[in-house]
Amino acid sequence: MQADVITLNVDELNDGNPTANAYTRYEELQNRTTYVGPDHTPDWRNQIQLYRSFPTKNGKFRGTGKTSVKFTQECMATATDNTAIQSAYILEVSFSVPVGTSAVDVVKMRQRAIALLDDDTVMNNLNIMLMV
């Protein structure tokens, strides 16, 4: 089981000064756990959800474990009439890891994902300009 509190050191301004963001276990189901941040309310979500699917063995292959993380954060966006409207941005990361994969290989793959997510040029082009 994951810890009751997950603390992420987040460089929100991308200026080299991370701040601690604590998420507390809110709800636990069989294959999903939800954590909420301190400013989370029912109408202003700030949450992390962790998901899992167990591997299915097939012959000699022990299967692939599937996990994912979903961040949901409410924000204000500009509507078509230039007023502010509340909406949520969502970031989802999923993993498919064959059973028996080394921790070193999983770390290498995670580090690639972190590098991509932290590349402002690629991410701004993708998420703001919708360039693929």
C-alpha positions as CSV (number, residue, x, y, z in Angstrom):
1,M,0.0,0.0,0.0
2,Q,1.2,3.5,-0.8
3,A,1.8,6.0,2.0
4,D,-1.1,7.9,3.5
5,V,0.6,11.2,2.4
6,I,2.5,11.7,-0.9
7,T,4.7,14.8,-0.9
8,L,5.8,16.0,-4.3
9,N,8.5,18.7,-4.6
10,V,7.2,20.7,-7.5
11,D,9.0,23.5,-9.3
12,E,5.7,25.2,-10.3
13,L,7.3,28.3,-11.7
14,N,10.1,26.3,-13.5
15,D,12.6,28.6,-11.8
16,G,14.6,26.0,-9.9
17,N,12.7,26.6,-6.6
18,P,10.5,23.6,-5.8
19,T,7.9,23.7,-3.1
20,A,6.4,20.7,-1.2
21,N,2.9,19.7,-2.3
22,A,1.3,17.2,0.1
23,Y,-1.5,15.0,-1.1
24,T,-3.5,13.0,1.4
25,R,-5.2,9.7,0.9
26,Y,-8.9,10.5,0.3
27,E,-10.5,7.3,-1.1
28,E,-9.2,3.8,-1.6
29,L,-10.9,1.2,-3.9
30,Q,-9.6,-2.1,-5.0
31,N,-7.6,-0.9,-8.0
32,R,-7.6,2.9,-7.5
33,T,-6.5,5.3,-4.8
34,T,-7.3,9.0,-4.8
35,Y,-5.2,11.6,-3.0
36,V,-6.2,15.2,-2.6
37,G,-4.2,18.4,-2.2
38,P,-4.8,20.9,0.6
39,D,-6.9,23.2,-1.6
40,H,-9.1,20.4,-2.9
41,T,-12.8,20.9,-2.6
42,P,-15.7,19.2,-4.3
43,D,-16.0,22.1,-6.8
44,W,-12.3,22.8,-7.1
45,R,-10.4,19.5,-7.7
46,N,-6.7,19.1,-6.9
47,Q,-6.2,15.4,-6.9
48,I,-3.9,12.5,-7.9
49,Q,-5.3,9.1,-8.7
50,L,-3.2,5.9,-8.8
51,Y,-4.6,2.9,-10.9
52,R,-3.5,-0.6,-11.3
53,S,-4.4,-3.7,-13.4
54,F,-2.8,-7.0,-12.5
55,P,-0.9,-9.0,-15.1
56,T,-2.3,-12.1,-16.8
57,K,0.1,-15.0,-17.3
58,N,0.2,-16.5,-20.9
59,G,2.3,-19.6,-21.2
60,K,5.9,-18.8,-20.1
61,F,5.2,-15.0,-20.2
62,R,4.2,-13.8,-16.8
63,G,2.2,-10.9,-18.2
64,T,2.3,-7.1,-18.1
65,G,1.4,-5.1,-15.1
66,K,-0.5,-1.9,-16.1
67,T,-0.5,1.2,-13.9
68,S,-1.3,4.8,-14.4
69,V,-1.3,8.1,-12.6
70,K,-3.9,10.8,-13.2
71,F,-3.5,14.4,-12.0
72,T,-6.6,16.6,-12.1
73,Q,-6.5,20.3,-11.2
74,E,-9.2,22.9,-11.6
75,C,-8.2,26.1,-13.4
76,M,-9.7,29.2,-14.9
77,A,-9.6,29.5,-18.7
78,T,-10.8,32.2,-21.1
79,A,-14.1,31.5,-22.7
80,T,-15.1,32.5,-26.2
81,D,-16.7,35.7,-24.9
82,N,-13.4,36.6,-23.0
83,T,-14.9,35.8,-19.6
84,A,-13.3,33.4,-17.2
85,I,-14.7,29.9,-17.0
86,Q,-13.7,27.1,-14.6
87,S,-12.5,23.9,-16.1
88,A,-10.0,21.2,-15.3
89,Y,-6.7,20.2,-16.8
90,I,-5.8,16.6,-16.6
91,L,-2.5,14.9,-17.1
92,E,-2.4,11.1,-17.4
93,V,0.7,8.9,-17.5
94,S,0.4,5.1,-18.0
95,F,2.8,2.3,-17.7
96,S,2.9,-1.2,-19.2
97,V,5.7,-3.1,-17.6
98,P,6.3,-6.8,-18.3
99,V,6.7,-8.9,-15.2
100,G,10.3,-9.6,-14.6
101,T,11.6,-6.2,-16.0
102,S,14.5,-4.9,-13.9
103,A,14.0,-1.8,-11.7
104,V,16.9,-0.2,-13.6
105,D,15.1,-0.5,-17.0
106,V,11.9,1.0,-15.4
107,V,13.9,3.9,-14.0
108,K,15.4,4.6,-17.5
109,M,12.0,4.7,-19.0
110,R,10.6,6.9,-16.3
111,Q,13.6,9.3,-16.7
112,R,12.8,9.6,-20.4
113,A,9.2,10.5,-19.6
114,I,10.4,13.1,-17.0
115,A,12.8,14.6,-19.6
116,L,10.0,14.9,-22.2
117,L,7.5,16.4,-19.7
118,D,10.1,18.9,-18.6
119,D,11.0,20.0,-22.1
120,D,9.2,23.4,-22.4
121,T,9.6,23.6,-26.2
122,V,8.1,20.2,-26.9
123,M,5.4,20.5,-24.2
124,N,4.3,24.1,-25.1
125,N,4.2,23.2,-28.8
126,L,2.1,20.1,-28.0
127,N,-0.2,21.4,-25.3
128,I,-0.7,25.1,-26.3
129,M,-0.2,25.0,-30.1
130,L,-1.5,21.4,-30.5
131,M,1.6,20.5,-32.6
132,V,2.4,16.9,-33.0
